[in-house]
């Protein structure tokens, strides 16, 4: 089989296995991403995010994955549809919202699709490694070079077919396959700045440049305290943030009503999260990234969500917050203090906490927290 025929076969396999688009490029260093990662890391914009920032020289070089690498098969996997609930539709008292990409284990589906590509290559005697959601490779530049989309101002790869509602993945191989693209995809954003204008925390500080220290999608995954100044903007986002995608014209979903099934997938009962065992939480959110696989980070965000939910009159609210005010975990206790103040329970906090515990949550005690309106 000629390299051209094999390349076409590989692309056909990817599309038949469920990928939305596919392209092939040479396995070479991702110079744009390496420079961007190094510069932004030096400026502190990565915050405590690791992932591809951990080792830019590694994550920008596919030969670190496979020393004999000659080609990369790049693919996108579309995960959204017109019936999926928007953030505004999914908000309700005592409910946390999940981003669209996490409403099902779409990454597993993408891995399965790319495994078919890898098997196709291995069956013909070549080496092949599937790379999905990994700090081993900067998948956005791979997709851009393969012509699968352009870099949006929100830093995501956007395609004309699916907007930014896509997951990216690759197969690195030692097969020498012909490139399927003459040039990277052209910019399709033009003068639009909606993603920048509507970002709840103004985390998009320049076109294509994200300050992770402000980005809600990272703050709810971070192994740190959620900064007090951004907690109101987190709203009821329990995992992820779709704001910059939902306002993006190429990504806007066709008008239509959300299905009850998707509303169910988009929401989590915060009272359940804050009462469930570690094992039950992990069993229900097994595909989420959770630092150290410690459910307390999910509970931390749920406390912020609760403080933003205007449910102070619900008989479950104060007992739930009080339980976390008494927690031995200062991370949980500090977020419970903020939620209590946000919901008008500030006077009760000092009645629960010991003097030494008050010192540990001094920032929350001193912060001027705007009360959450009952009408919201």
N, C-alpha and C positions, 0 to 999 in steps of 0.2 A: 504494500500500500504506500503510495507517495505521501510526502509530508502534507501536501495540499489536501489530498483526499482525507488523510487522518485528521487534519484540522477541521474540515467540514464535518466529519463524522463526530468529533468531539463536541462541536457546537450543537449539532442535531441532538446528541444524547442529552446535553444540558437542558435544552428547551423541552425535550420530551419528558425529562425528569422533573419539570416544574419551575425551572428558572425563567425569569421574565425577559432577560436579555443576556447575551454572552459575547465575549470578544477575546482575542488572543494578542498578547504583546511579548516582546523579548524580556527575559528575566535580567533586569539591570537595576542598578541602584536608583532609588526614588529620591533624586537630588532635591526637588522642591520641598518634599516633606521633611527630609533630613535637616535642611536649613531652617525651615519653619519651626520644627520641634526644638532644635537647639536654641534658636533665638527666643522663642516664647518661654521656654524653660528658664533661660537666663533672666528674663524679665519678670519671672515669678507668676506668669499667667496660668501655669499648670496647677498652682496651689499644691494640694496633697494628692493630686491625681497621678497615677503611675502609668499603667497600660503602655502605649507606644512611647510615652515620655520617659519611661524607665531607662531605656537604652536606645536612643535614636539611631546610632550607628547600626545596631542590630535590626531594628524594626523597619529600616529603610533599605535593607539589603536582602533580597530573596535567597542569595547564596548562603546566608546564615542558616536558612531552613534546609537547603539541599545544595551542597557544594558543586554538584554537577548540573545545577538548574540551567535550562536553556530557554524555557518558555513559561508563561503564566496564563492560565485560562481564567479569565475574570468573569464573574456573573453577578447579576442582581436577582433578588427575590422580592416580589411585590407582596406586601402584607396588609394592605388596606382595601376597602371597598366602600361603595356609596351608603351602605346601611350602618356603618360604624358610628358609634356615638361620639359627638364632640365633647370637649371638656365642659362647656356650658350646659350641655344636656345631662351630663353624668353627675353634676354636683347636687348634693342633697344633704340635709342635716345628718351628721354622724356618719358620713360616707367618705371614704378616701377613693381617689381616682387613679386608675392605672393607664399609662400611655398605651397607645395602640400596639406598638411593637411587642409589648409584654403581655398582651391579652391571650396569647397562645404561645406555645414553644416554637415560634417560627424559625429560630436559629436551628433547631433540630431538623426541621423540614428542609432548610437550606443545606445542612450537612448531608442529609440523605441524598439530595439532588446531586451535590458535588461528588459524593461517594460513587455515584454511577459513572461520572466522568473519570474519576481516578481508576475505577475498575476497568473501564474501556482502555485506558492507557496501559495499565498493568498487564491486561490480557495480551497486549501486543509487545510485551517485554520491556516496557519503560517503567521508570520510577515515577511515583506521583504522590504528593502530599496535599491533603485538604487543609485549608487555612480559613477558619471562620471565627470571627469575634475573638481574635487572638492578638496579643501584644507582639507577636512575632513579625507582623507585616502591616504596614500602613495601607489598608485596603482602599481608602479613598483615592489616593493617587493612582493605584493600580486600575481602578474603575475609570478614572478620568482619562488615563493614557489609552485605555482600551476603547474609548469613544462611547462609553455607556452613559455618560452624563457630564455635566459641568459642575464646577464648584460654586454653590450658591453663596449668597452673602451671609447665610446662617452657618456656613462652613460645611454643610452637608452636600453630598452629591445629588443633583437633581437630574431626572430624565424627562424628556418630553412626554413619554408614555405614562409614567407613574409618579411624577413629581419626586418628592423626597421620601415617599412611603416605600422605601426599599431597604433591604438588608444587602450587604456586600460580602462576597466570599471569593475565594480563589483556589485553584489547583496549581501547585508548583510542580514542574515536571522536567526531566532531562531530555524529553523529546523536543527536537527542533521543529517547531511548528511555525508556519508563515503568519505574520501579523495580519489581523483582519481590519486594521484601520490605518489610514494615511496620516491622520492628525488627530489630536485630542478634540473632544467636543467643544464647540464654541459656547461662550457665555450666553445664557438665555435669560438672565435677570434684567438686563438693560438698566433703566434708571430706578427700578422699583427698590424701595427700602422698607417695605412693610415689616419684614422680620426684625429689622433693627428697631423700628419705631415701636413695635408692640411687645418686645421682650419685657417680661414683668420686672426683671431686675437690671435691665440695661447691660446684660452680659456680653452683647455683641458690640465690642468697642470700636470696630472698624470692619469694613466688608470682609467677611471670611475669617475674622479674628475673634475668638471667644475667650473671655476671662473666666476660667473654670471656677474661680473663687466666688463668682456671682451666679453661675449657671445652675438653675434649679435641678436640671437633669443630673448634674453631678452632686449638688449639695445633698440630695436625698440618698445618694450612694456613698458619700464621703464617710471615712472613719473618724469624723470629728463632729463637734457641735455645729449645728446649723446657725450661722451668724444671726444674731438677734435682729439686725436691721432688715434681713431678707425673709424672716419668718412670716410676716403678713402676706408677702408676695407668693410664698409657697402655696398658700391657699389650702385646698384639700387634695393637692397632688401627692399621693402616697409613693408613687414610683414613676419617674420620668416626667417630662414636660413636653407637650406638643404645640405650644403656643406659636413658635416661629414657623411651624409647618402649617398649622391651620389657617394662618393669615396669608400664606404664600400663594400667589395666583396659580403657578404651575401645580401646586400640591392641593389646592382646594378641592374637596370632594364634591361630586355632583350633588345637587339638591335632592334630598330624599329623607324619609323618616327612618330613624334608628330602630333596629329590631329589639324586642324585649330581650332576646338572647344576648345581643351585644351589650346592652345596658348592664346585664348581669355580669358579663365578663369584664366590664370597665370599672366596676365598683367593688369595694371591700368595706364591710362593716367595721368601723373603727373600734367599736366596743368589743367586737370579737377579737380583733388584733390585740387589744390591750388586756384581754383576759385569757387568751389561748396559751397553751404550753409551747415551749420551744419546738418540740417535734411537730406539733400540729401546724405551726406557722411555716416551718421549713417545708413540710409536705405540701402545703398549699401554694407556696411561692418558690418552688424548687428551681425554676429557670431564672430567677432574679439574681443579679449580682448583689451580694450582701457581704460587707467586709467581715472576714474571718468566719463567715457563715454564722454570725451571731445575730439572732433575731432582735436583740435590744436596739440595733440600729433601725430596724423597721418600726419598733415601738417608739423610738425617739421621734421619727417623722410623724407617726400617728398622733402623738401628743400635740405636735404643731397643728396638724390637720384638725384635731378636736378643738383646739383653741380658736381656729378660724371658722368653725361650723355653726356658731350661733345656736347652741343646744344647751344653754345654761339651765333651762327649766326642765330638761329631761332628768328624771329621777336617777338615771345611771351616771350622769356627768360628774357631779361632785365626788361620789364614792370612788369613781375610776381615777380621777385626778388625785384624790387624797391617798389612794393606794400607792401611786407613784411618787408622791411627796415623801412617803415613808420608805422609798426604795433605798437600798444600799448603794445603788449605782448612781453616782453623782451626775452622769450624763442624762439619765432619765429624770432624776430629781430636778435638775435645772430646767429641762424642757417642760416639766409639769408645773413648775413655778410660773413660767411664762404663760402657759395655757390658762392657769388659774387667774392670773392678773388680766389676761385678755378677755376672760369671760366674767369678770367682775367679782372674783373670789379672793381678791388681794388680802383682805383683812383676815381671812381664814388661814392663809399661808403661815403667818407668824405663830399662830396657835398650834400648828402641827409640827413645824421644824424646831429642832434644838438650836441653841446659839451657834454651835460649831458648824451645823449644817447650813445655817443662814450665811455664814461666811463663805461657804463653798459655792453658793448660788448668788453671790454678791452682785454680779453683772445683771442678772435677771431682776433682782430685788430693786436695783437702782434704775433700771431702764424705764423710761417713760413709755409704757405700753398703751396704745390706743385701744379702748374697749371695743369689742366686736358688737355691732348693732344687732339687736334682736330682730330687726326687720329684714336683715340680709339673709 
